[in-house]
Amino acid sequence: MRALTLRLYEDLLPAGCPPVYLPATPRALYVVDGGLMVEGPDEGQWLTTGTARVSQASKTLIGDRDDTRLWRWELTPASTPADSTLPSAPSTSTTLKLEADIALDPRFDWLMRCDEVGFPPGGVALTHVHQGPGIRICASGEISIETQGARHTHAPGEAWFELGPAPVLAPTTEDTSTRFVRCFLLPRAVKGRSSIRYVRPEDADAPKVQTYRVFAERDIDLPA
């Protein structure tokens, strides 16, 4: 097993800040508010509010005339320390939302996926597992995660880790709709397919209320 760490940061790029340079590592970027240009060695893409990108190459972030807030997931060797600031960007601010040590089987080839899951008021994700680990963050509403004998409720801006093979039951608030964004690691054979598996046979055929939107997924090489 390869010992790695997955981290979720929240970055604030103030209006008009100089370009931000990010080193190569498997990474997902999701724009919470604002917009920015993401440049790679051979490409560029403008990201607006509610869009995301997954890549492994080094990146340059070019902010807009307004403030931009990002959620940034990075996969690194377990020995790599967390960032307290973005590289060469003293005008920005960075908050580590969550980190989790993970072990990925090197016999698989892996991909990174960033997507969004939405629920109507009172919706629930029936007891299920996934094919790999990841970090989620609540974007709106409220969701409870019941797994491994514990229950935790998450409001907007609060993050949690799911192991993948550990069964999870996820009810949401009846007061409003709920939405969360996640980044997780999956075997490449899952590319373009749902990773969810229901634990109880009766749940597999039950109506599902949650909706999915895949922003991006890309094959990655595991950091050495």
C-alpha positions as a printed NumPy array, in Angstrom:
array([[  0.   ,   0.   ,   0.   ],
       [  1.198,   3.525,  -0.809],
       [  1.037,   5.882,   2.228],
       [ -0.401,   9.207,   1.082],
       [ -2.198,  12.238,   2.491],
       [ -5.24 ,  13.928,   0.972],
       [ -5.82 ,  17.521,   2.061],
       [ -8.57 ,  20.048,   1.465],
       [ -7.691,  23.742,   1.614],
       [ -9.797,  26.857,   1.261],
       [ -7.945,  29.647,  -0.563],
       [ -8.934,  33.281,  -0.885],
       [ -7.382,  35.178,  -3.803],
       [ -8.095,  38.888,  -3.367],
       [ -9.069,  40.966,  -6.379],
       [ -6.104,  41.771,  -8.581],
       [ -3.592,  39.554,  -6.743],
       [ -0.476,  38.474,  -8.7  ],
       [ -0.442,  35.023, -10.363],
       [ -0.192,  32.042,  -8.019],
       [  2.105,  29.134,  -8.922],
       [  1.305,  25.592,  -7.805],
       [  3.753,  22.67 ,  -8.123],
       [  2.836,  19.422,  -9.835],
       [  0.757,  16.987,  -7.759],
       [ -2.681,  15.384,  -8.187],
       [ -5.069,  18.248,  -7.465],
       [ -8.713,  19.304,  -7.789],
       [ -9.768,  22.967,  -7.821],
       [-13.375,  24.044,  -7.243],
       [-14.46 ,  27.696,  -7.452],
       [-16.788,  28.547,  -4.574],
       [-17.074,  32.257,  -5.427],
       [-15.591,  34.371,  -8.213],
       [-13.553,  33.075, -11.118],
       [ -9.999,  32.597, -12.347],
       [ -7.841,  31.374, -15.212],
       [ -6.02 ,  28.081, -14.617],
       [ -2.976,  27.714, -16.88 ],
       [ -0.95 ,  24.522, -17.38 ],
       [  2.161,  23.788, -19.424],
       [  0.125,  23.39 , -22.637],
       [ -3.376,  24.607, -21.838],
       [ -5.58 ,  27.095, -20.054],
       [ -9.133,  27.102, -18.752],
       [-11.361,  29.753, -17.212],
       [-13.221,  28.482, -14.142],
       [-16.355,  30.25 , -12.949],
       [-18.366,  29.849,  -9.752],
       [-19.514,  26.261,  -9.328],
       [-16.992,  24.673, -11.725],
       [-13.924,  22.526, -11.1  ],
       [-10.804,  21.094, -12.666],
       [ -8.628,  18.038, -11.943],
       [ -4.997,  17.842, -13.046],
       [ -1.541,  16.676, -12.048],
       [  0.724,  19.161, -13.834],
       [  2.035,  22.399, -12.316],
       [ -0.478,  25.232, -12.521],
       [ -0.668,  29.026, -12.616],
       [ -3.758,  30.652, -11.113],
       [ -4.663,  34.087, -12.452],
       [ -7.353,  35.813, -10.427],
       [-10.179,  38.067, -11.543],
       [-11.026,  41.664, -10.711],
       [-13.141,  40.336,  -7.837],
       [-12.206,  38.177,  -4.881],
       [-12.101,  34.437,  -5.627],
       [-12.607,  31.637,  -3.106],
       [-11.367,  28.118,  -3.933],
       [-11.605,  24.662,  -2.456],
       [ -8.359,  22.873,  -3.308],
       [ -7.73 ,  19.165,  -2.785],
       [ -4.16 ,  17.849,  -3.058],
       [ -2.751,  14.319,  -2.872],
       [  0.84 ,  14.151,  -1.619],
       [  3.229,  11.688,   0.01 ],
       [  2.385,  11.26 ,   3.681],
       [  5.671,  12.948,   4.632],
       [  4.78 ,  16.232,   2.861],
       [  3.833,  18.965,   5.36 ],
       [  0.631,  20.963,   4.968],
       [  0.854,  24.378,   3.285],
       [  0.236,  27.411,   5.464],
       [  0.219,  29.721,   2.428],
       [  0.03 ,  29.438,  -1.331],
       [  3.505,  29.448,  -2.916],
       [  4.8  ,  32.954,  -3.747],
       [  1.427,  34.51 ,  -2.971],
       [  1.623,  36.592,   0.221],
       [ -1.59 ,  38.492,  -0.545],
       [ -3.681,  35.295,  -0.47 ],
       [ -4.962,  33.43 ,   2.58 ],
       [ -5.175,  29.662,   3.031],
       [ -7.055,  27.527,   5.565],
       [ -6.537,  23.8  ,   5.94 ],
       [-10.084,  22.426,   6.173],
       [ -9.226,  18.735,   6.593],
       [ -6.496,  16.195,   5.99 ],
       [ -6.615,  12.411,   5.951],
       [ -3.944,   9.753,   5.636],
       [ -4.879,   7.144,   3.068],
       [ -3.37 ,   3.959,   1.674],
       [ -3.952,   3.165,  -1.995],
       [ -3.268,  -0.256,  -3.47 ],
       [ -0.419,   0.181,  -6.019],
       [ -1.707,  -2.827,  -7.972],
       [ -4.482,  -0.557,  -9.276],
       [ -4.123,   2.426, -11.55 ],
       [ -5.989,   5.381, -10.024],
       [ -7.968,   8.442, -11.03 ],
       [ -9.104,  11.567,  -9.168],
       [-12.719,  12.72 ,  -9.506],
       [-14.374,  15.948,  -8.396],
       [-18.152,  16.019,  -8.371],
       [-21.232,  17.397,  -6.636],
       [-24.101,  15.559,  -4.941],
       [-27.458,  17.246,  -4.327],
       [-30.493,  16.274,  -2.236],
       [-34.036,  17.625,  -1.938],
       [-35.201,  18.525,   1.59 ],
       [-35.181,  15.391,   3.732],
       [-33.285,  13.355,   1.145],
       [-31.048,  10.491,   2.23 ],
       [-28.24 ,   8.451,   0.704],
       [-29.107,   4.908,   1.757],
       [-26.409,   2.756,   3.362],
       [-23.644,   2.451,   0.801],
       [-19.921,   2.136,   0.12 ],
       [-17.605,   3.615,  -2.517],
       [-14.64 ,   2.222,  -4.432],
       [-12.115,   4.609,  -2.899],
       [-11.488,   7.263,  -0.225],
       [-12.188,  10.984,  -0.403],
       [-12.926,  14.268,   1.342],
       [-16.336,  15.953,   1.067],
       [-17.422,  19.462,   2.044],
       [-20.951,  20.735,   2.558],
       [-21.788,  23.602,   0.201],
       [-25.382,  24.241,   1.333],
       [-27.987,  22.727,   3.62 ],
       [-26.997,  20.158,   6.238],
       [-26.015,  16.495,   6.087],
       [-25.383,  13.833,   8.722],
       [-22.86 ,  11.05 ,   8.177],
       [-23.407,   7.797,  10.044],
       [-20.46 ,   5.432,   9.728],
       [-18.353,   3.105,  11.898],
       [-20.621,   3.571,  14.913],
       [-20.556,   7.39 ,  14.916],
       [-22.785,  10.19 ,  13.606],
       [-21.606,  13.707,  12.707],
       [-23.649,  16.543,  11.212],
       [-22.057,  19.002,   8.783],
       [-23.181,  22.53 ,   7.931],
       [-21.966,  24.645,   4.971],
       [-18.183,  24.931,   4.921],
       [-17.625,  21.827,   7.085],
       [-15.665,  18.902,   5.658],
       [-15.49 ,  15.189,   6.387],
       [-13.57 ,  12.135,   5.207],
       [-15.043,   8.879,   3.958],
       [-12.883,   5.787,   3.826],
       [-14.735,   4.238,   0.882],
       [-15.366,   0.616,   1.889],
       [-16.834,   1.603,   5.294],
       [-20.672,   1.707,   5.008],
       [-22.242,   5.179,   5.235],
       [-25.825,   6.318,   5.808],
       [-26.324,  10.019,   4.971],
       [-29.638,  11.723,   5.866],
       [-30.071,  15.453,   5.173],
       [-32.078,  18.241,   6.779],
       [-35.794,  18.544,   6.035],
       [-35.577,  22.351,   6.169],
       [-33.877,  22.939,   2.833],
       [-32.083,  21.243,  -0.05 ],
       [-28.501,  20.078,   0.561],
       [-25.461,  19.997,  -1.671],
       [-21.876,  18.844,  -1.117],
       [-18.735,  18.788,  -3.255],
       [-16.248,  15.945,  -3.05 ],
       [-12.897,  14.822,  -4.352],
       [-12.071,  11.157,  -4.167],
       [ -9.69 ,   8.55 ,  -5.532],
       [-11.01 ,   5.654,  -7.586],
       [ -9.555,   2.783,  -9.618],
       [ -9.341,   3.812, -13.277],
       [-11.774,   1.061, -14.206],
       [-14.482,   3.223, -12.56 ],
       [-13.9  ,   6.091, -15.03 ],
       [-17.219,   7.355, -16.328],
       [-19.155,   5.076, -13.965],
       [-20.835,   5.507, -10.586],
       [-18.702,   4.319,  -7.679],
       [-21.592,   3.777,  -5.238],
       [-22.661,   0.295,  -4.082],
       [-25.609,  -0.265,  -1.737],
       [-25.041,  -2.519,   1.244],
       [-28.583,  -3.873,   1.648],
       [-30.219,  -5.622,  -1.349],
       [-33.544,  -3.862,  -0.731],
       [-31.833,  -0.455,  -0.956],
       [-30.317,  -1.193,  -4.361],
       [-33.782,  -1.214,  -5.949],
       [-35.305,   1.566,  -3.835],
       [-35.927,   4.997,  -5.464],
       [-32.935,   7.357,  -5.17 ],
       [-33.427,  11.079,  -4.62 ],
       [-29.839,  12.342,  -4.857],
       [-28.482,  13.882,  -8.058],
       [-24.895,  13.899,  -9.317],
       [-22.822,  16.262, -11.378],
       [-19.285,  15.19 , -12.323],
       [-17.118,  18.261, -12.856],
       [-13.912,  16.491, -13.842],
       [-11.968,  13.265, -13.495],
       [ -8.478,  12.425, -14.64 ],
       [ -6.01 ,   9.538, -14.459],
       [ -3.254,  10.271, -11.952],
       [  0.12 ,   8.85 , -11.027],
       [  0.486,   8.209,  -7.314],
       [  3.059,  10.545,  -5.719],
       [  6.313,   8.794,  -4.894]])
